[in-house]
Amino acid sequence: MGAVRVVRILAPLVLLAGVLAGCGNGSSSSGSGDTGPAVSSTVQFRLVVARYTQDPAPGQEQLGPPPQKDMVDTMKNYDCSSKPAVVSGVLMECDGSGSVYLLNTPLVTGGVASATPLPIGGGQEWYVKVTFDDAAASTLSKTVDSAPGNDLAVVLNGEVVTALILNASMKDGHIGITGDYDKASATTLAHELTA
């Protein structure tokens, strides 16, 4: 976990800006260049431009790409109970814990072929295995090649469900969404991702 955190923190913003400029065009489901609807009932997969966590837990200080100095106050003062907002051309949304994200244009909207709740180990904790359709899998594979190590947010109903680090294991068209899920909550999330 420590090495992953270091990679996430040290990812150069200049490289990220270049990648973001090139990504999102020609995706299987977007490509218009705008940030898309602020709230979508369809799952979206977006590259994370920046993440701000208010009062992070020890050892979890500002995971993910840090915001540029001119955006810190905006993100710090953002009300997560409000609707998502477009700020400086990127979408600002929160996750369930109150972390604020700046998100680029959707790489993929929808594109989930299946979502299956599965137990981890003894079955007390669960995760959701997401399988993409062919077009979405192709877009994700290309993004892994062009932006390895960057964060990919899974956005559903105006909230960031999770942010995953792009890596070669995603090139097969699958991702795993982990968190504080039991069987019921993993099943609910799986249903929402395919609805």
C-alpha positions as CSV (number, residue, x, y, z in Angstrom):
1,M,0.0,0.0,0.0
2,G,2.8,2.4,0.7
3,A,4.3,2.1,-2.7
4,V,0.9,2.6,-4.3
5,R,0.4,5.8,-2.2
6,V,3.8,7.1,-3.3
7,V,3.0,6.5,-7.0
8,R,-0.4,8.3,-6.6
9,I,1.1,11.3,-4.8
10,L,4.1,11.7,-7.1
11,A,2.2,11.4,-10.4
12,P,3.2,14.5,-12.2
13,L,0.4,16.9,-12.8
14,V,1.9,18.0,-16.1
15,L,1.7,14.4,-17.4
16,L,-1.8,14.1,-16.1
17,A,-2.9,17.3,-17.9
18,G,-1.5,16.0,-21.2
19,V,-3.1,12.7,-20.7
20,L,-6.4,14.3,-19.8
21,A,-6.3,16.4,-22.9
22,G,-5.9,13.3,-25.1
23,C,-8.4,11.1,-23.2
24,G,-12.1,11.2,-23.5
25,N,-12.2,11.8,-27.2
26,G,-13.5,8.9,-29.3
27,S,-14.7,6.9,-26.3
28,S,-17.4,4.4,-26.8
29,S,-19.9,6.5,-25.2
30,S,-18.9,10.2,-24.9
31,G,-16.4,12.2,-26.9
32,S,-18.3,15.5,-27.1
33,G,-15.5,17.1,-25.0
34,D,-17.9,18.4,-22.3
35,T,-18.1,17.1,-18.8
36,G,-21.4,15.4,-19.5
37,P,-24.4,15.5,-17.2
38,A,-23.7,16.6,-13.7
39,V,-25.8,13.8,-12.3
40,S,-26.3,10.6,-14.3
41,S,-28.3,7.5,-13.3
42,T,-25.9,5.6,-15.6
43,V,-22.5,4.7,-14.3
44,Q,-19.6,6.8,-15.6
45,F,-15.9,6.2,-15.5
46,R,-13.9,9.4,-15.4
47,L,-10.2,10.2,-14.9
48,V,-9.5,12.0,-11.6
49,V,-7.9,15.4,-12.1
50,A,-7.6,16.0,-8.3
51,R,-8.8,14.8,-5.0
52,Y,-9.2,16.7,-1.7
53,T,-9.8,15.0,1.6
54,Q,-10.9,17.0,4.6
55,D,-9.4,15.7,7.8
56,P,-7.9,12.5,6.3
57,A,-7.3,9.5,8.6
58,P,-3.7,9.0,9.7
59,G,-1.7,7.4,6.9
60,Q,-4.4,8.4,4.3
61,E,-3.3,12.1,3.8
62,Q,-4.4,13.3,0.4
63,L,-4.4,10.1,-1.6
64,G,-4.6,10.6,-5.3
65,P,-3.6,13.6,-7.4
66,P,-3.5,16.8,-5.3
67,P,-5.4,19.9,-6.4
68,Q,-3.7,22.8,-7.9
69,K,-3.2,25.7,-5.4
70,D,-5.9,27.8,-7.0
71,M,-8.5,25.0,-6.5
72,V,-7.7,24.0,-2.9
73,D,-10.0,26.6,-1.3
74,T,-12.8,25.7,-3.7
75,M,-12.5,22.0,-3.0
76,K,-12.1,22.6,0.8
77,N,-15.2,24.7,1.0
78,Y,-17.4,22.5,-1.3
79,D,-20.6,21.3,0.2
80,C,-20.9,17.6,-0.6
81,S,-24.6,17.7,0.1
82,S,-25.1,20.0,-2.8
83,K,-25.5,18.9,-6.5
84,P,-22.3,18.2,-8.4
85,A,-20.9,21.3,-10.0
86,V,-18.7,22.2,-13.1
87,V,-15.7,24.2,-12.0
88,S,-13.0,25.4,-14.4
89,G,-14.3,22.9,-17.0
90,V,-14.2,19.8,-14.8
91,L,-16.9,18.1,-12.7
92,M,-16.7,18.4,-8.9
93,E,-18.3,15.5,-7.0
94,C,-17.9,13.8,-3.6
95,D,-17.7,10.3,-2.4
96,G,-19.6,8.9,0.6
97,S,-16.8,9.9,3.0
98,G,-16.8,13.5,1.9
99,S,-13.6,13.5,-0.2
100,V,-14.0,16.0,-3.1
101,Y,-13.0,15.0,-6.6
102,L,-12.4,17.0,-9.8
103,L,-13.3,14.7,-12.7
104,N,-12.6,14.9,-16.4
105,T,-14.9,14.1,-19.2
106,P,-16.4,10.6,-19.0
107,L,-14.2,8.0,-20.7
108,V,-17.1,5.6,-20.6
109,T,-20.8,6.1,-19.8
110,G,-22.5,2.8,-19.1
111,G,-20.5,0.0,-20.8
112,V,-21.0,-2.5,-17.9
113,A,-21.8,-5.9,-19.3
114,S,-22.2,-7.5,-15.8
115,A,-21.6,-6.7,-12.2
116,T,-21.3,-9.6,-9.8
117,P,-21.2,-9.5,-6.0
118,L,-18.5,-11.9,-4.7
119,P,-17.2,-12.7,-1.2
120,I,-13.6,-12.0,-0.1
121,G,-12.0,-14.8,1.8
122,G,-14.4,-16.1,4.4
123,G,-17.4,-14.1,3.1
124,Q,-17.7,-11.4,5.8
125,E,-16.6,-8.8,3.3
126,W,-17.7,-8.6,-0.3
127,Y,-16.7,-6.8,-3.5
128,V,-18.2,-6.2,-6.9
129,K,-16.6,-7.7,-10.0
130,V,-17.4,-5.4,-13.0
131,T,-17.1,-6.8,-16.6
132,F,-17.2,-4.2,-19.4
133,D,-18.8,-4.6,-22.8
134,D,-16.3,-4.8,-25.8
135,A,-16.4,-1.0,-26.6
136,A,-15.9,0.0,-22.9
137,A,-13.2,-2.6,-22.4
138,S,-11.3,-1.3,-25.5
139,T,-11.5,2.3,-24.2
140,L,-10.3,1.2,-20.7
141,S,-7.4,-0.8,-22.2
142,K,-6.3,2.2,-24.2
143,T,-6.5,4.4,-21.2
144,V,-4.4,2.0,-19.1
145,D,-1.7,2.2,-21.8
146,S,-1.8,6.0,-22.0
147,A,-2.4,6.9,-18.3
148,P,-1.0,4.1,-16.1
149,G,-1.0,4.9,-12.4
150,N,-3.7,7.6,-12.7
151,D,-6.9,7.4,-10.8
152,L,-10.2,6.3,-12.4
153,A,-13.4,7.3,-10.6
154,V,-16.5,5.2,-10.8
155,V,-19.4,7.6,-10.6
156,L,-23.0,6.7,-10.0
157,N,-26.0,8.9,-9.2
158,G,-23.9,12.0,-8.6
159,E,-21.5,10.4,-6.2
160,V,-18.0,8.8,-6.6
161,V,-18.4,5.2,-5.6
162,T,-14.6,4.6,-5.7
163,A,-11.4,5.6,-7.4
164,L,-9.1,2.9,-8.7
165,I,-5.5,3.2,-9.9
166,L,-5.2,2.4,-13.6
167,N,-3.0,-0.7,-14.1
168,A,-2.4,-3.5,-16.5
169,S,-4.8,-5.9,-14.6
170,M,-7.7,-3.8,-16.0
171,K,-6.7,-4.5,-19.6
172,D,-8.8,-7.7,-19.6
173,G,-12.0,-5.7,-19.3
174,H,-12.6,-6.3,-15.6
175,I,-12.3,-4.2,-12.4
176,G,-13.1,-5.0,-8.8
177,I,-14.9,-2.5,-6.6
178,T,-13.9,-3.0,-3.0
179,G,-15.0,-1.1,0.1
180,D,-17.0,-1.6,3.3
181,Y,-19.5,-4.0,1.6
182,D,-21.4,-6.9,3.0
183,K,-23.4,-9.2,0.8
184,A,-26.5,-7.0,0.8
185,S,-24.7,-3.7,-0.1
186,A,-22.5,-5.4,-2.7
187,T,-25.6,-6.9,-4.3
188,T,-27.3,-3.5,-4.3
189,L,-24.3,-1.8,-5.9
190,A,-24.0,-4.6,-8.5
191,H,-27.7,-4.0,-9.4
192,E,-27.2,-0.2,-9.6
193,L,-24.2,-0.6,-11.9
194,T,-26.2,-2.6,-14.4
195,A,-29.6,-0.9,-14.1
